[in-house]
């Protein structure tokens, strides 16, 4: 796979850019930026991805490592969604149990 990615730099660059944008939005994004600042941030990311592309072509597993990071982040996100739904369902039961405990 590493050889194929080295032979197709456009695909490699696109994957690196997509993974970088996802990681940035999942980890560092706290709110909306003004449009000019947002354009500058994404432009700087695109330039920085060129450096990562050089490292990927130079046989470092950049795409594979970023893929593992994205998979782990998705697993954490799915776990958060699962926990929030489970707490919402059992929230009514816990609230009634808390109220009866306060009355005693």
C-alpha positions as CSV (number, residue, x, y, z in Angstrom):
1,X,0.0,0.0,0.0
2,X,2.9,2.3,0.8
3,X,4.3,1.8,-2.7
4,X,0.9,2.6,-4.3
5,X,0.5,5.8,-2.3
6,X,4.0,6.9,-3.2
7,X,3.1,6.3,-6.9
8,X,-0.1,8.4,-6.6
9,X,0.8,11.6,-4.9
10,X,-2.5,13.4,-5.8
11,X,-4.5,10.7,-3.9
12,X,-2.0,10.8,-1.1
13,X,-2.3,14.6,-0.8
14,X,-6.1,14.4,-0.8
15,X,-6.2,11.8,1.9
16,X,-3.7,13.7,4.1
17,X,-5.7,17.0,3.6
18,X,-9.0,15.3,4.4
19,X,-7.6,13.6,7.6
20,X,-6.0,16.9,8.7
21,X,-9.2,18.9,8.3
22,X,-11.2,16.2,10.2
23,X,-8.6,16.1,13.0
24,X,-8.5,19.9,13.2
25,X,-12.3,20.2,13.3
26,X,-12.7,17.4,15.8
27,X,-10.0,18.5,18.2
28,X,-9.3,22.2,17.9
29,X,-12.6,23.7,16.6
30,X,-14.5,25.5,19.4
31,X,-16.6,27.9,17.4
32,X,-16.9,29.6,14.1
33,X,-14.2,31.9,12.9
34,X,-14.6,35.0,10.7
35,X,-14.5,33.9,7.0
36,X,-11.1,35.4,6.2
37,X,-9.5,33.7,9.2
38,X,-11.1,30.5,8.3
39,X,-9.8,30.7,4.7
40,X,-6.3,31.5,6.1
41,X,-6.4,28.5,8.5
42,X,-7.4,26.1,5.7
43,X,-4.8,27.6,3.3
44,X,-2.1,27.1,5.9
45,X,-3.3,23.5,6.4
46,X,-3.1,22.9,2.7
47,X,0.5,24.2,2.7
48,X,1.4,22.1,5.7
49,X,0.0,19.0,4.1
50,X,2.6,19.4,1.3
51,X,5.3,18.7,3.9
52,X,3.4,15.7,5.1
53,X,3.1,14.5,1.5
54,X,6.9,14.7,1.1
55,X,7.3,12.6,4.2
56,X,4.7,10.1,2.9
57,X,6.4,9.8,-0.4
58,X,9.7,9.4,1.4
59,X,8.2,6.1,2.9
60,X,7.0,7.3,6.3
61,X,3.5,6.0,7.1
62,X,1.8,9.4,7.5
63,X,-1.6,8.3,6.0
64,X,-1.7,5.1,8.0
65,X,-1.0,6.9,11.2
66,X,-3.6,9.6,10.5
67,X,-6.1,6.9,9.6
68,X,-5.6,5.2,12.9
69,X,-6.0,8.6,14.7
70,X,-9.3,9.3,12.8
71,X,-10.6,5.8,13.6
72,X,-9.9,6.2,17.3
73,X,-11.5,9.7,17.3
74,X,-14.6,8.2,15.6
75,X,-14.7,5.4,18.2
76,X,-14.6,8.0,21.0
77,X,-17.3,10.0,19.3
78,X,-19.6,7.0,18.9
79,X,-19.0,6.1,22.6
80,X,-20.0,9.6,23.6
81,X,-23.2,9.4,21.5
82,X,-24.0,6.0,23.0
83,X,-23.4,7.2,26.6
84,X,-25.6,10.3,26.1
85,X,-28.5,8.2,24.7
86,X,-28.2,5.7,27.5
87,X,-28.1,8.5,30.1
88,X,-31.1,10.2,28.4
89,X,-33.1,6.9,28.6
90,X,-32.2,6.2,32.1
91,X,-32.4,9.8,33.2
92,X,-36.1,9.6,34.0
93,X,-35.4,6.5,36.1
94,X,-32.5,8.1,38.0
95,X,-34.5,11.3,38.5
96,X,-37.4,9.4,40.1
97,X,-35.0,7.4,42.3
98,X,-33.2,10.6,43.4
99,X,-36.5,12.2,44.3
100,X,-37.6,9.2,46.4
101,X,-34.2,9.2,48.1
102,X,-34.6,12.9,49.0
103,X,-38.0,12.3,50.5
104,X,-36.7,9.6,52.8
